[in-house]
Amino acid sequence: ILDKDEKTWIESEAFFSRFQSLDDQIGAGHLNVKSAIDQFDGGQHSPGNVDNIGWAWDGVGVGGRDEYVLPTGSSGYIAVTLAWDRELDITGFDDDYNIGDQFFVDELNDLNVYLLPASSNNLADAITSSTTSVDNLEHIFFDVPTAGMYKIKVLHDGGIGDDQDYGLAWWAGEITPGDFDVDGDSD
C-alpha cells in the first residue's frame, strides 16, 4: 500500500513518531483479513503471559497499567494496536447513530502503549511506544533488534478520569510485508 507520494507505511511519519499513531493517508497500512481471522481465533487473553498472536478486551483505571508478556524468543516485527471508545452525542431519542449525531471531542481518556523488555518496569527502558494525546487509538509497528522476551504495557495517563475499557491486539514474530497467506513470501 502506497500513499500519494509512493511511500509505504514504514516510510511514513507515523512509523517514526511515538506521538502520531496513524498515517494521514494510509492509516496503519492495509488489513490482512486472513491474519485478522487467525488472530481472533486464538481467543481472548487477560493481562499476564500471552501468545505471540492475540487480542484482549479489558479495562484500566486512572494511573493503572496492564501488562501482556510475549513468549521468549519474540523477534522480527511486533504490531500492537490499542483502541478505546469515545462517547457519542446522541441528538435524537434513540441510542442509534443518526445523521447529525456527533462524537464528543472535548476530552478523551489518554491511554498509551509501550513495548519494553519483559524484565523492566521502567518506561524509560521502552524500546518503542505510542503516546498520542489527541486520538483514541495507539499503534506500534516495530522491528525488535534482538530476539528476546518483551511485554506490552497499557497505561492510563489521565484525561476525563474515568475507568476505561479498551481493545488490544498484537502480532509478534516474523511478518513479511504482503504475505497474505503467511507462507513467508510476498504474494
C-alpha positions in Angstrom: 0.0 0.0 0.0 1.4 3.4 -1.0 0.5 6.9 -0.2 0.2 9.7 -2.8 4.0 10.2 -2.7 4.5 6.4 -3.3 5.7 5.9 0.3 4.9 2.8 2.3 3.7 2.9 5.9 7.2 2.1 7.1 8.4 5.3 5.4 5.6 7.4 6.9 5.9 9.9 9.8 3.7 7.7 11.9 6.2 4.9 11.7 8.9 7.1 13.2 6.9 9.1 15.7 5.5 7.9 19.0 3.2 10.9 19.0 1.4 10.0 15.7 -0.4 6.7 15.7 -1.6 6.6 12.1 -0.5 8.0 8.7 -2.9 10.6 7.5 -3.3 8.9 4.1 -3.0 5.1 4.7 -3.7 4.8 8.4 -1.8 1.7 9.7 -1.4 0.1 6.3 -3.8 -2.5 4.9 -6.0 -5.1 6.6 -4.9 -8.7 6.1 -8.2 -10.5 6.6 -6.7 -14.0 6.9 -4.4 -12.7 9.7 -7.3 -11.0 11.4 -9.2 -14.2 11.5 -6.2 -16.2 12.8 -5.7 -13.5 15.5 -9.4 -13.7 16.5 -9.4 -17.5 16.5 -6.7 -17.6 19.1 -9.1 -16.4 21.7 -9.1 -13.5 24.2 -6.2 -13.1 26.6 -6.0 -11.5 30.0 -3.0 -9.5 31.2 -0.1 -11.7 32.0 1.7 -14.3 29.8 0.2 -14.4 26.3 0.7 -16.0 22.9 2.6 -14.2 20.1 -0.7 -13.5 18.4 -3.6 -12.4 20.4 -6.2 -9.9 21.5 -7.8 -8.6 24.7 -10.8 -6.7 25.8 -10.1 -5.3 29.3 -10.2 -2.1 31.3 -7.9 0.1 33.3 -8.4 2.9 35.9 -6.6 6.2 36.0 -2.9 5.6 36.7 -3.4 1.9 36.2 -1.5 -0.3 33.9 -1.9 -3.7 32.3 0.9 -5.9 31.0 0.9 -8.6 28.4 4.2 -10.6 28.3 5.1 -12.2 25.0 6.8 -15.6 24.8 10.6 -15.9 25.0 12.3 -15.6 21.6 9.9 -13.0 20.1 11.7 -11.4 17.2 11.0 -9.6 14.0 8.2 -7.1 13.7 5.8 -6.6 16.6 2.5 -4.9 15.7 0.3 -3.6 18.6 -3.0 -1.7 18.3 -4.8 -0.2 21.2 -8.2 1.4 20.8 -10.9 2.6 23.3 -14.4 4.1 22.9 -15.5 7.6 22.6 -18.8 8.9 23.8 -21.4 9.5 21.1 -23.5 12.7 21.5 -26.9 11.4 20.6 -29.1 14.2 19.3 -32.2 12.1 18.7 -34.3 10.0 21.0 -32.7 6.6 20.4 -29.3 5.1 21.0 -28.6 4.5 17.3 -26.3 6.6 15.2 -28.3 9.0 13.0 -27.3 11.7 10.6 -26.2 14.7 12.7 -25.1 12.7 15.7 -21.5 13.6 16.7 -18.7 12.2 18.8 -17.7 14.2 21.9 -14.3 15.7 21.2 -13.8 17.9 24.3 -11.7 15.4 26.2 -10.8 11.7 26.0 -9.1 9.4 28.4 -5.4 9.2 27.5 -4.3 5.6 27.1 -0.7 4.8 25.9 1.0 1.7 24.9 4.7 0.7 25.4 6.9 -2.1 24.3 9.5 -3.0 26.9 11.9 -5.8 27.7 9.9 -8.2 29.9 12.3 -7.7 32.8 11.8 -4.0 33.0 9.1 -1.9 34.7 10.7 1.4 33.8 9.0 3.3 31.0 12.4 4.9 30.2 13.5 1.4 29.0 10.7 1.2 26.4 12.1 0.2 23.0 9.2 2.0 21.4 5.8 3.4 22.4 2.7 5.1 21.0 1.6 8.1 23.2 -0.6 10.4 21.1 -2.8 12.5 23.2 -5.4 13.6 20.6 -7.0 10.3 19.5 -8.5 7.1 20.9 -6.1 4.8 19.2 -2.4 3.9 19.7 -0.4 1.8 17.2 3.1 0.3 17.2 4.8 -1.5 14.4 8.4 -2.1 15.3 11.2 -4.5 14.3 12.7 -5.6 17.6 16.5 -5.5 17.5 17.1 -8.9 19.1 15.1 -12.0 19.9 14.0 -11.9 23.5 11.2 -11.6 25.9 9.1 -8.4 25.6 6.0 -7.1 27.2 3.2 -4.7 26.0 2.2 -2.2 28.7 -1.1 -0.4 28.5 -1.1 2.7 30.7 -4.0 5.1 31.6 -2.4 8.5 31.8 -5.4 10.5 32.6 -8.0 12.5 30.7 -11.5 12.6 31.9 -10.5 10.4 34.8 -12.9 7.5 34.3 -12.0 3.8 34.2 -11.5 3.0 30.6 -12.4 -0.2 28.6 -10.1 -0.9 25.7 -9.4 -3.4 22.9 -5.8 -4.5 22.3 -4.5 -6.6 19.5 -0.9 -7.8 18.9 1.1 -9.9 16.5 4.7 -10.7 17.3 7.0 -12.6 15.0 8.3 -12.6 11.5 5.9 -10.7 9.4 6.7 -10.4 5.7 5.0 -7.4 4.1 2.4 -8.6 1.7 2.4 -12.2 3.0 -1.3 -12.7 2.9 -1.2 -16.5 3.2 1.5 -16.4 5.9 3.9 -18.7 4.0 7.0 -16.5 4.3 6.8 -14.7 0.9 5.1 -11.6 -0.5 2.0 -12.5 -2.6 
